[in-house]
């Protein structure tokens, strides 16, 4: 069963075995069509689309500019997809610089809204917890062969045949560049209390958080101690990773985003070896309708209705993890009855939840009187990470005791 934990930053890098010399699939549009419209759901700032795999079943995949091949989270699900295995590969993600080896399938077929992708690759069994309630990730097969326009508020993607795309709007155009690891990046300017520095930043729509800096970027901007330190800022292939949080102003061309929640990585290594010290994710990019044209090496941004909305971050201080029966049996610190449930994975000191007695390991039974099983993930995210100053009530189980905790949310930094 899938987990509902947050993947705030999952930047994927893959090392292909010698038997697989290319990660590029072949893309075919439906006959007579030069453009296809694909609906999507928005899930924790991730774009989730429907993908039919190997003509077997329709799955939910995160659309991710940072995924050079397709990734499937659940190895058991892979057994139902008529896979042709091609050995193993190493996958890295998040703050994990070692990565781990997972099975690799080749000769993959994907159908997305009638667009057929053939001869693709897919890594199998990275872990359903990494992908937080969806089946996997796909991206570069679309971006490498077509122009992709993302209309966030309309919840649709327009995929246009390369060579048939033309633009007559009034958005701004930013040059795109490709890293050695096949990730795209653009120049952004970051301002911290009057000090502005230009950085190359990975453009990663598969990352739910807004903006990330590594230690070099932090030092360049003179960011010292922060109000929010050593909190969970993401989840990689080997679990959660931690860092500090602050706010910065970010300029994308002539567009300025103010008070953007900015994750500060604890690992001193660069995000990429290409002099890149930052990444910008869906939490910031959703302020724009975006056209990604890899072939033309450009990204076009048009302001949408989200542009002027204030940025919010976790307003309670709790980070949740959903546990399955298998987890209950294998984790020594979990003593609750079998069955999937939400548990507090981490809690921020001095946060509203901490000050009102919630603790790591508490099981969440209901929020504002609504049982967890009746809440969608989006509903829960809005309650936990909404506007400060609102009342929120948690019913929790700790051991055999069941209690209610009610308090007001507030901005943590």
C-alpha positions, -999 to 999 in steps of 0.1 A, spaced: 0 0 0 12 35 -8 26 60 16 15 96 19 47 112 30 61 143 14 88 142 -12 99 178 -9 130 173 -30 138 143 -52 164 151 -78 171 118 -96 204 108 -112 209 75 -129 239 54 -139 230 31 -168 246 -3 -172 268 -9 -202 240 -29 -219 218 3 -221 236 30 -240 207 54 -243 178 66 -221 159 81 -250 126 66 -260 109 70 -294 78 93 -292 49 91 -316 19 115 -318 -15 102 -327 -20 101 -364 -31 135 -378 -23 154 -345 4 179 -338 -8 187 -303 -23 167 -275 -40 180 -243 -35 160 -211 -53 166 -179 -35 163 -146 -42 164 -109 -21 186 -86 -8 166 -56 15 183 -31 27 206 -59 34 177 -81 18 173 -116 4 138 -117 -7 123 -151 -22 90 -162 2 67 -180 -6 33 -195 25 10 -192 32 -18 -216 -5 -19 -227 -14 -34 -193 -27 -9 -169 -31 28 -163 -9 42 -135 -4 76 -119 31 91 -126 46 124 -114 57 145 -144 93 154 -136 119 174 -156 146 158 -134 138 122 -143 160 110 -172 141 77 -174 108 64 -160 108 52 -124 83 27 -107 81 28 -70 66 -6 -61 85 -37 -73 55 -59 -67 35 -37 -91 62 -42 -117 55 -79 -117 21 -71 -133 35 -50 -162 51 -76 -186 86 -63 -180 118 -72 -199 146 -69 -175 180 -55 -185 201 -58 -153 205 -32 -126 212 5 -123 222 30 -96 197 57 -87 205 88 -66 181 113 -52 175 140 -27 205 144 -3 218 109 -10 252 109 -28 257 72 -27 224 60 -41 214 24 -44 210 -2 -71 176 -12 -84 164 -35 -112 161 -19 -147 136 -28 -174 141 -19 -211 119 -20 -242 92 -2 -222 61 12 -238 42 42 -223 10 58 -236 1 93 -224 -31 107 -238 -26 89 -271 11 98 -273 31 66 -276 66 62 -262 85 31 -272 119 15 -264 121 33 -231 138 24 -198 123 21 -163 139 16 -129 119 -7 -107 113 -8 -70 128 25 -58 102 25 -30 66 36 -29 74 58 1 97 79 -20 69 87 -44 44 95 -17 12 79 -29 17 77 -66 31 49 -87 62 65 -101 78 93 -122 82 100 -159 95 131 -177 123 134 -201 107 112 -228 81 139 -233 105 169 -228 132 156 -251 109 151 -280 81 177 -277 73 212 -264 54 210 -231 31 238 -218 19 235 -182 -13 254 -173 -13 250 -135 -47 265 -127 -65 248 -156 -49 215 -146 -38 206 -181 -7 201 -202 -4 209 -239 22 187 -256 31 200 -291 51 183 -318 85 198 -321 87 219 -352 51 228 -350 54 251 -319 53 289 -322 49 314 -295 31 348 -298 24 356 -261 39 382 -238 57 360 -214 94 362 -206 119 338 -222 147 323 -201 176 304 -217 178 267 -206 210 247 -203 216 210 -199 238 195 -172 261 164 -176 234 145 -157 207 155 -182 190 180 -159 180 214 -171 190 247 -154 184 284 -158 199 315 -141 181 329 -112 189 358 -89 185 354 -52 183 382 -27 189 378 10 185 410 30 198 432 2 226 409 -9 219 395 -44 237 367 -61 231 350 -94 230 312 -94 224 284 -119 194 266 -106 180 232 -116 144 235 -130 127 206 -113 89 205 -116 90 171 -99 101 187 -66 72 199 -45 91 225 -25 98 260 -37 136 266 -37 168 250 -24 203 262 -19 234 242 -10 261 252 14 280 272 -12 249 292 -20 242 298 16 277 311 22 276 333 -9 244 350 3 257 354 39 229 333 54 238 325 90 216 311 117 179 306 108 147 306 128 140 271 116 169 247 118 174 209 114 140 202 100 130 177 74 134 194 41 130 164 18 130 127 12 154 109 -10 159 73 -20 173 64 14 148 83 35 143 117 50 170 144 50 173 175 71 185 211 68 175 247 77 148 269 63 148 306 55 131 330 31 147 347 1 135 368 -28 140 352 -62 141 369 -96 133 349 -128 141 374 -155 119 404 -147 95 384 -124 102 387 -87 90 362 -61 92 375 -26 96 357 7 101 323 -9 105 294 16 141 283 9 156 250 20 192 250 30 209 217 24 232 204 51 254 184 28 284 205 17 285 189 -18 270 207 -48 236 197 -61 253 192 -94 289 192 -106 281 219 -132 286 249 -109 250 246 -98 241 254 -63 203 258 -63 171 242 -75 136 256 -81 106 234 -77 69 233 -82 62 253 -50 76 283 -69 71 274 -105 33 270 -100 31 308 -100 35 307 -138 21 289 -168 53 274 -182 65 264 -216 94 240 -216 112 238 -250 143 217 -245 150 216 -283 149 254 -284 168 256 -251 142 280 -236 116 283 -208 88 307 -212 70 320 -181 36 337 -180 22 349 -147 -10 332 -136 -34 338 -107 -10 322 -82 17 348 -88 7 373 -61 -3 347 -35 18 347 -4 41 317 1 32 295 31 51 267 48 41 241 74 20 260 99 18 233 126 53 220 129 45 183 122 57 161 94 35 131 87 43 96 76 18 70 65 26 35 77 14 2 61 9 -31 79 44 -42 66 60 -12 83 41 -19 115 56 -54 116 92 -44 108 96 -11 127 105 -17 164 93 18 174 57 12 161 34 -5 185 0 3 171 -25 -23 156 -19 -34 120 -35 -12 93 -23 19 75 -23 51 95 -7 85 98 20 90 123 40 120 132 75 114 117 91 146 129 81 177 149 97 211 150 107 224 185 88 255 196 61 249 169 24 251 178 21 213 177 52 208 200 40 235 225 6 218 227 20 183 235 21 165 202 51 143 198 70 121 173 53 87 170 18 100 178 -8 84 155 -32 109 139 -68 96 140 -87 127 129 -82 164 120 -109 190 128 -133 161 135 -128 144 102 -113 109 102 -80 106 84 -94 80 61 -120 105 49 -95 132 41 -77 135 8 -40 142 9 -47 177 -5 -72 184 22 -47 173 48 -20 194 33 -42 224 34 -51 219 70 -15 213 81 2 239 59 -25 265 55 -28 301 67 -14 309 101 -38 319 129 -65 292 122 -77 268 148 -69 231 142 -77 201 163 -60 167 162 -73 135 177 -42 114 184 -34 79 198 -4 75 220 0 39 231 -35 30 243 -45 66 252 -66 87 228 -66 125 233 -75 156 214 -52 186 210 -65 219 197 -44 250 190 -38 279 166 -15 275 136 12 301 130 41 307 106 72 290 118 96 315 102 
